[in-house]
């Protein structure tokens, strides 16, 4: 729990791509690499219901997409994906750009700031605008504060006694859920069109079902959890740019040629930025594993994984798989132009594996868009400096954060 990334890496080095362990008393198989990924996304071998440790299930607050299987999962995924169509993503772009540019302008007048905290706020404010129709203000500030407390619970000991971190996490979770119930009620009352939540509420699965209020609350909670982690990619991107001034200069020139108002066409015309974003997502440690459960006993790499065992898919290890990527530990955006990482179902899996209607994160393209807009806005209008500091990770945080909080100074061009 102090460093799940090092745990997986050290056992992989000792035992290979399949090893067994125990997680909070549950026997578990940890698997990684392309063949393991193919097994993990096979619904005949892996189920999601009952796969998460109890404490993680408590944080998700109920059966959202990561805990559903079969037809129920497929219908819910279709409902949620209505908020992530190309048309929906295009509609979110103006608010994304406005939030990024307003935040950068404010930061440029503050001198040195803690980048991690600032990026967390930017990510959540943008998500809440796009999905809930919340303008930046007291409500979004409260949500940011609650989420800072809530997110620390993923690596906390699951002891719900008064005064413990986990009990504070559960209290923050309940406050977040209360705010989301109010948001769903406002949307049901009408007058809020074009938000991600309105799209989800009006969508139907192929079975003709619509999402109910309780499920909508859980899915927006899941969207917030998944989208919030974009802050880690924002921080990693600035570090990578600061370490390679020539690359930063090339990207800035590419962005400068784009129209002022960013749209999908303009972003497609920036291939260097797109490859840089892809590499940030692959290379940055965000989640060490995702959760499954053996639906039946199956063979993998010469071992039998028993029915009912927890199965943990090594996301980080798969993204650094030497058979899939040349020099996988190196940060190299040029690898995609050379043809690496093309199979996004089993090789390039920063937001989960499998097809769109499977268990890959519904917001994969949204996260890419949010990071791209943030970087384009930064490179076009601002300079930044990272003072000398400890950029090593605090590994017990999920996602890991720079120990220094990423001290950064922005200035307007």
C-alpha positions in Angstrom: 0.0 0.0 0.0 3.0 2.3 0.5 4.2 1.7 -3.1 2.1 -0.7 -5.2 4.2 0.2 -8.3 7.4 -1.0 -6.7 5.7 -4.0 -5.3 4.5 -5.1 -8.8 7.8 -4.3 -10.5 9.9 -6.2 -7.9 7.7 -9.3 -8.0 7.6 -9.1 -11.8 11.4 -9.1 -11.9 11.5 -12.1 -9.5 8.6 -14.2 -10.9 7.7 -13.0 -14.4 4.4 -11.8 -15.8 2.2 -13.8 -13.5 2.6 -14.1 -9.7 0.4 -14.6 -6.7 -0.1 -12.5 -3.6 -2.7 -11.6 -1.0 -4.6 -8.3 -0.9 -6.3 -7.6 2.4 -6.7 -11.3 3.0 -7.8 -12.2 -0.5 -5.7 -14.5 -2.7 -4.8 -12.7 -5.9 -3.0 -13.3 -9.2 -1.2 -10.3 -10.6 -0.8 -10.4 -14.4 0.8 -8.1 -17.0 1.8 -7.9 -20.6 -0.2 -8.3 -23.9 -1.1 -12.0 -23.3 -2.3 -11.3 -19.8 -4.3 -8.3 -21.1 -6.1 -10.5 -23.6 -7.1 -12.8 -20.8 -8.1 -9.9 -18.6 -10.5 -8.4 -21.1 -12.1 -11.8 -21.9 -15.5 -11.8 -20.2 -15.5 -15.6 -20.2 -12.5 -15.6 -17.9 -12.8 -12.4 -15.9 -15.7 -10.7 -14.2 -15.9 -7.3 -12.5 -18.7 -7.9 -10.0 -17.1 -8.5 -6.6 -13.6 -7.9 -7.9 -12.6 -4.8 -5.9 -11.5 -4.9 -2.3 -14.2 -3.8 0.1 -12.6 -0.5 0.9 -12.2 0.5 -2.8 -15.9 -0.5 -3.4 -16.9 1.8 -0.5 -15.1 4.8 -2.2 -17.0 4.1 -5.5 -20.2 4.0 -3.3 -22.0 1.4 -5.4 -22.1 -0.6 -8.7 -20.8 1.8 -11.3 -19.2 0.6 -14.6 -16.0 -0.9 -13.1 -18.2 -3.4 -11.1 -20.7 -4.4 -13.8 -20.7 -7.3 -16.3 -22.7 -8.6 -19.2 -25.8 -7.0 -20.6 -26.2 -4.7 -17.6 -22.7 -3.3 -18.2 -23.2 -3.0 -21.9 -26.4 -0.9 -21.5 -24.9 1.3 -18.8 -21.8 1.9 -20.9 -23.9 2.9 -23.9 -25.8 5.4 -21.7 -22.5 6.8 -20.3 -20.8 7.0 -23.7 -23.5 9.4 -24.8 -21.5 12.0 -22.9 -18.3 11.1 -24.8 -19.3 11.1 -28.5 -17.3 13.3 -30.9 -20.1 15.8 -31.0 -20.2 15.9 -27.2 -16.4 16.3 -26.9 -16.5 19.1 -29.5 -19.1 21.0 -27.4 -16.9 20.8 -24.3 -13.9 22.4 -26.0 -14.7 26.1 -25.6 -15.2 25.7 -21.8 -12.1 23.6 -21.5 -10.0 26.3 -23.3 -11.6 29.1 -21.2 -10.8 27.3 -17.9 -7.3 26.6 -19.0 -6.6 30.1 -20.1 -8.2 31.8 -17.1 -6.3 29.6 -14.7 -3.0 30.2 -16.4 -3.6 33.9 -16.4 -4.4 33.9 -12.7 -1.3 31.7 -11.9 0.9 34.1 -13.9 0.1 36.8 -11.4 0.8 34.7 -8.3 4.5 34.0 -8.5 5.5 30.6 -7.4 2.6 28.2 -6.8 2.1 24.5 -5.9 1.4 23.1 -9.4 -0.2 19.8 -8.2 -2.9 21.5 -6.1 -3.6 24.0 -9.0 -3.9 21.3 -11.6 -6.3 19.3 -9.4 -8.5 22.3 -9.1 -8.4 23.0 -12.9 -9.2 19.4 -13.8 -12.2 19.2 -11.4 -13.5 22.6 -12.3 -13.5 21.8 -16.0 -15.2 18.4 -15.5 -17.9 19.9 -13.3 -18.5 22.6 -15.9 -18.7 20.2 -18.8 -20.7 17.5 -17.0 -22.7 19.4 -14.4 -23.0 22.9 -15.8 -21.3 24.3 -12.7 -19.5 27.6 -13.2 -16.4 28.3 -11.2 -17.4 29.6 -7.8 -18.2 28.5 -4.2 -19.8 25.2 -5.3 -16.8 24.1 -7.4 -14.4 25.3 -4.6 -16.2 23.1 -2.1 -16.1 20.1 -4.6 -12.3 20.6 -5.0 -11.7 20.6 -1.2 -13.9 17.5 -0.7 -12.1 15.7 -3.5 -8.7 16.4 -2.1 -9.8 14.7 1.1 -11.6 11.9 -0.7 -8.7 11.0 -3.1 -6.3 10.4 -0.2 -8.5 7.5 0.9 -7.4 5.2 -2.0 -4.1 4.6 -0.3 -5.3 4.9 3.3 -5.7 1.9 5.7 -9.4 0.9 5.5 -10.1 1.7 9.2 -13.3 3.6 9.5 -12.8 4.7 13.1 -13.4 8.4 14.1 -10.3 10.5 13.4 -8.8 8.2 10.8 -8.0 9.2 7.2 -10.4 6.6 5.9 -13.3 8.0 8.0 -12.6 11.5 6.7 -12.5 10.0 3.2 -16.0 8.4 3.7 -17.4 11.7 5.0 -16.0 13.6 2.0 -17.5 10.9 -0.3 -20.9 11.3 1.2 -20.7 15.1 0.8 -19.7 14.7 -2.9 -22.6 12.3 -3.5 -25.0 14.7 -1.9 -23.9 17.4 -4.3 -24.3 15.1 -7.2 -27.8 14.1 -6.2 -28.7 17.8 -6.2 -27.1 18.1 -9.7 -29.2 15.2 -11.0 -32.3 16.7 -9.5 -31.6 20.1 -11.2 -31.1 18.3 -14.6 -34.3 16.3 -14.2 -36.1 19.6 -13.5 -35.0 20.9 -17.0 -33.2 23.9 -18.3 -29.7 22.3 -18.4 -28.9 21.1 -21.9 -25.7 20.0 -23.5 -23.9 19.0 -20.3 -22.4 15.5 -20.0 -25.0 14.6 -17.3 -27.9 15.7 -19.5 -26.6 13.5 -22.3 -26.3 10.5 -20.0 -29.8 11.1 -18.6 -31.4 11.2 -22.0 -29.5 8.3 -23.5 -30.8 4.8 -24.0 -29.0 1.5 -24.2 -29.7 -0.8 -27.1 -32.1 -2.7 -24.7 -34.2 0.5 -24.6 -33.4 1.3 -20.9 -32.5 4.8 -19.5 -30.4 5.4 -16.5 -32.1 6.0 -13.2 -31.1 8.8 -10.8 -29.2 6.6 -8.3 -27.1 5.1 -11.1 -26.5 8.5 -12.7 -25.1 9.8 -9.4 -22.7 6.8 -9.3 -21.5 7.2 -12.9 -20.9 11.0 -12.5 -19.0 10.2 -9.3 -16.9 7.7 -11.4 -16.4 10.3 -14.1 -15.1 12.7 -11.5 -12.7 10.1 -10.0 -11.3 9.1 -13.4 -11.1 12.6 -14.7 -9.5 14.1 -11.6 -6.3 12.1 -12.3 -5.6 14.2 -15.4 -3.8 16.5 -12.9 -1.0 13.9 -12.7 -0.5 14.0 -16.5 -0.5 17.9 -16.5 2.3 17.8 -13.9 4.3 15.1 -15.7 3.9 17.0 -19.0 5.5 20.2 -17.6 8.4 18.2 -16.1 9.0 16.6 -19.5 8.9 19.9 -21.3 11.2 21.5 -18.8 13.7 18.7 -19.3 13.7 19.0 -23.1 13.8 22.7 -24.1 14.1 21.9 -27.8 11.0 19.7 -27.8 9.2 22.5 -25.9 10.2 24.9 -28.6 9.0 22.6 -31.4 5.6 22.1 -29.8 5.2 25.8 -29.1 5.8 26.5 -32.8 3.2 23.9 -33.8 0.6 25.3 -31.4 1.3 28.9 -32.5 0.2 28.0 -36.0 -3.2 26.8 -34.7 -6.3 29.1 -34.7 -7.0 30.9 -31.5 -10.2 28.9 -30.8 -9.2 25.3 -30.5 -11.4 22.7 -32.1 -11.1 19.1 -33.2 -9.7 20.0 -36.6 -7.0 22.3 -35.1 -5.9 19.6 -32.6 -5.7 17.0 -35.4 -3.3 19.4 -37.2 -0.9 19.2 -34.3 0.6 15.7 -34.6 3.7 16.4 -32.4 1.4 17.6 -29.6 -0.7 14.5 -30.0 2.3 12.1 -29.8 3.6 14.0 -26.8 0.3 13.6 -25.0 0.2 9.9 -25.8 3.6 9.5 -24.4 2.8 11.4 -21.2 -0.2 9.1 -20.6 1.9 6.0 -21.3 4.9 6.9 -19.3 3.4 8.6 -16.2 2.6 6.3 -13.2 -1.1 6.8 -12.4 -2.6 3.4 -11.4 -0.5 0.3 -10.8 -3.4 -2.2 -11.3 -7.0 -2.6 -12.2 -9.3 -5.1 -10.6 -11.0 -8.3 -11.9 -12.1 -11.7 -10.5 -11.6 -15.1 -12.1 -15.0 -16.2 -13.4 -13.6 -19.7 -13.9 -10.2 -21.3 -13.6 -8.0 -20.6 -16.6 -4.4 -21.0 -17.8 -1.9 -18.2 -18.3 1.8 -18.5 -19.0 1.8 -22.1 -17.7 0.0 -21.3 -14.5 -3.6 -22.0 -13.4 -5.5 -19.1 -11.9 -8.2 -20.6 -9.7 -11.9 -19.7 -10.0 -12.9 -16.9 -7.6 -9.4 -15.4 -7.2 -8.9 -11.7 -7.4 -7.0 -10.9 -10.7 -5.0 -7.7 -10.8 -4.1 -6.4 -14.2 -0.7 -4.5 -14.1 -1.5 -1.4 -16.1 1.8 0.3 -15.4 3.8 -2.8 -16.2 1.9 -3.4 -19.4 2.6 0.2 -20.6 6.3 -0.4 -19.9 6.4 -3.8 -21.6 9.7 -4.4 -23.4 8.1 -6.5 -26.1 5.7 -3.7 -27.0 7.9 -0.6 -26.7 11.5 0.0 -27.5 13.4 1.3 -24.4 10.0 1.4 -22.5 11.4 3.3 -19.5 12.5 6.2 -21.8 10.2 9.2 -22.5 10.1 9.2 -26.3 7.1 10.7 -28.1 8.7 9.8 -31.4 7.9 6.1 -30.9 4.4 6.5 -32.2 5.6 7.8 -35.6 7.7 4.7 -35.7 4.6 2.5 -35.3 4.8 1.6 -31.7 1.7 1.4 -29.5 -0.8 0.9 -32.2 -2.9 -1.9 -30.5 -4.7 0.2 -27.9 -6.7 -2.8 -26.7 -3.8 -4.8 -25.2 -0.6 -2.8 -25.5 -1.2 0.9 -25.0 -3.5 0.8 -21.9 -3.1 4.0 -19.7 -6.8 4.1 -19.1 -7.6 0.4 -19.2 -7.7 -2.3 -21.8 -10.2 -3.6 -24.3 -12.7 -2.2 -26.8 -14.8 0.9 -26.3 -17.9 -1.0 -25.1 -15.7 -3.1 -22.8 -14.1 -1.9 -19.6 -11.7 0.7 -21.0 -12.4 4.1 -19.4 -15.3 5.8 -21.1 -13.5 9.1 -20.7 -10.3 8.1 -22.5 -10.7 10.6 -25.3 -12.0 13.3 -22.9 -8.8 13.0 -20.8 -6.7 13.3 -23.9 -8.6 16.4 -25.0 -8.3 18.0 -21.6 -4.6 17.5 -21.4 -4.1 18.6 -25.0 -6.0 21.9 -24.4 -4.1 22.6 -21.2 -0.8 22.1 -23.0 -1.8 24.1 -26.1 -3.0 27.0 -23.9 0.3 26.9 -21.9 2.6 26.7 -24.9 0.9 29.4 -26.8 0.5 32.1 -24.2 2.8 31.4 -21.2 6.3 30.5 -20.1 7.0 28.5 -17.0 10.0 27.7 -14.8 10.4 24.8 -12.4 12.7 25.9 -9.6 15.2 23.4 -8.2 13.2 20.9 -6.2 12.6 17.2 -5.4 10.7 15.8 -8.4 10.7 12.3 -7.0 7.3 10.7 -6.5 5.3 10.3 -3.3 4.4 6.7 -4.2 1.8 6.1 -1.5 -0.5 8.7 -3.2 -2.8 7.5 -6.0 -1.9 8.8 -8.5 1.7 9.4 -7.2 2.6 13.1 -6.8 5.9 14.9 -6.9 7.1 15.2 -3.3 7.6 19.0 -3.8 4.0 19.5 -4.9 5.6 20.7 -8.2 6.7 24.2 -7.5 6.2 26.2 -10.7 6.2 29.9 -11.8 4.1 30.9 -14.8 4.6 34.2 -16.7 2.5 35.5 -19.6 4.2 36.0 -22.9 
